[in-house]
Amino acid sequence: SGDLALSMATFLPGISATVWINGCNANTLVPIYYKDICVPPLLFDVNRVKMTPLGLADIGDVMNDPIVIPIERAPGSFMFIMSEADRNWQSAYYARLACDRLKSHGKNNYELVSGLLWWGT
């Protein structure tokens, strides 16, 4: 739902702050349409699924490079909270891409909070 939060902050009026937690900076699975704009979905490659020693599927690297949501258009502030150990997808990479995008457009309306969380044994 991080992609939906970023899309709402970008395209809908009246949103002054967005908190994004371990999300993606691109739309996942389906395109998002707003007026005459279409942000295409983030695609994935199942051939990049890896198996852990415990026999679990590690899908952290299956996503292709994102076509990002144009968050530089958003008037509000962003807080990106991400884990360095997220194996669902590369949320640390996506958070840094989002911050880099804002910075490259002269924006300073964001904060990046990172941590290393591990739920394994």
C-alpha positions as CSV (number, residue, x, y, z in Angstrom):
1,S,0.0,0.0,0.0
2,G,3.1,2.3,0.0
3,D,2.6,2.8,-3.7
4,L,-1.0,3.8,-3.2
5,A,0.0,6.3,-0.4
6,L,2.6,7.9,-2.7
7,S,0.1,8.1,-5.6
8,M,-2.5,9.7,-3.4
9,A,0.0,12.2,-2.1
10,T,1.1,13.0,-5.7
11,F,-2.2,13.3,-7.4
12,L,-4.9,14.1,-4.8
13,P,-5.3,17.6,-3.3
14,G,-5.3,18.2,0.5
15,I,-2.7,15.6,1.6
16,S,-0.1,17.3,3.7
17,A,2.0,14.3,4.9
18,T,2.6,10.7,3.9
19,V,4.3,8.0,5.9
20,W,5.7,5.1,3.8
21,I,6.9,2.0,5.6
22,N,8.8,-0.7,3.8
23,G,7.0,0.0,0.6
24,C,7.7,0.5,-3.1
25,N,8.0,3.8,-5.0
26,A,6.3,2.3,-8.0
27,N,2.8,0.8,-8.6
28,T,2.7,-2.9,-8.0
29,L,0.7,-5.3,-10.1
30,V,-1.8,-2.9,-11.8
31,P,-1.4,0.5,-13.4
32,I,-2.8,3.6,-11.7
33,Y,-4.7,6.1,-13.7
34,Y,-5.4,9.7,-12.7
35,K,-7.0,12.0,-15.3
36,D,-4.7,11.7,-18.4
37,I,-1.8,10.1,-16.5
38,C,-1.0,6.4,-16.3
39,V,1.7,5.1,-14.1
40,P,2.5,1.6,-15.3
41,P,2.9,-1.3,-12.9
42,L,6.1,-2.7,-11.5
43,L,6.8,-6.0,-13.2
44,F,8.7,-9.0,-11.8
45,D,10.7,-12.0,-12.9
46,V,9.8,-15.3,-11.1
47,N,13.1,-16.8,-12.4
48,R,14.9,-14.7,-9.7
49,V,13.2,-16.4,-6.8
50,K,15.8,-18.0,-4.5
51,M,15.3,-20.7,-1.9
52,T,16.6,-20.3,1.6
53,P,18.4,-23.1,3.4
54,L,15.1,-23.7,5.3
55,G,13.2,-24.2,2.0
56,L,11.4,-20.8,2.0
57,A,11.1,-18.7,-1.1
58,D,13.2,-15.5,-1.0
59,I,11.4,-13.0,-3.3
60,G,13.5,-10.0,-2.4
61,D,15.1,-9.7,-5.8
62,V,12.3,-10.6,-8.2
63,M,11.1,-7.1,-9.0
64,N,12.3,-5.2,-12.1
65,D,13.6,-1.7,-11.8
66,P,10.6,0.6,-11.0
67,I,9.0,3.2,-13.1
68,V,8.5,5.5,-10.2
69,I,5.5,7.6,-9.2
70,P,6.3,11.3,-9.8
71,I,6.3,12.2,-6.1
72,E,8.2,15.4,-6.8
73,R,4.7,16.8,-7.8
74,A,3.4,16.3,-4.3
75,P,3.0,19.4,-2.1
76,G,3.2,17.6,1.2
77,S,6.0,16.0,3.3
78,F,7.2,12.4,3.2
79,M,8.7,10.1,5.9
80,F,10.2,7.0,4.4
81,I,10.7,4.2,7.0
82,M,12.6,1.2,5.7
83,S,14.3,-1.9,7.0
84,E,17.7,-2.9,5.6
85,A,16.7,-6.5,6.0
86,D,13.4,-6.5,4.2
87,R,13.3,-9.7,2.0
88,N,9.8,-9.1,0.7
89,W,11.3,-6.6,-1.7
90,Q,14.1,-4.0,-1.8
91,S,12.4,-1.4,0.3
92,A,15.7,0.2,1.3
93,Y,16.5,0.6,-2.4
94,Y,13.1,2.0,-3.2
95,A,13.2,4.4,-0.3
96,R,16.6,5.8,-1.4
97,L,15.3,6.1,-5.0
98,A,12.3,8.1,-3.8
99,C,14.6,10.4,-1.7
100,D,17.0,10.8,-4.6
101,R,14.1,11.7,-6.9
102,L,12.9,14.4,-4.5
103,K,16.4,15.7,-4.0
104,S,17.1,15.9,-7.7
105,H,14.0,18.0,-8.1
106,G,15.1,20.5,-5.5
107,K,12.8,19.1,-2.8
108,N,13.7,18.8,0.9
109,N,10.2,17.7,2.1
110,Y,11.3,14.2,3.2
111,E,12.9,12.3,5.9
112,L,14.5,8.8,5.6
113,V,14.4,6.5,8.7
114,S,16.3,3.2,8.4
115,G,16.9,0.3,10.6
116,L,17.9,-3.3,10.6
117,L,15.0,-5.5,11.6
118,W,15.3,-9.3,11.5
119,W,12.5,-11.7,12.4
120,G,14.4,-14.9,11.6
121,T,15.8,-17.4,14.0
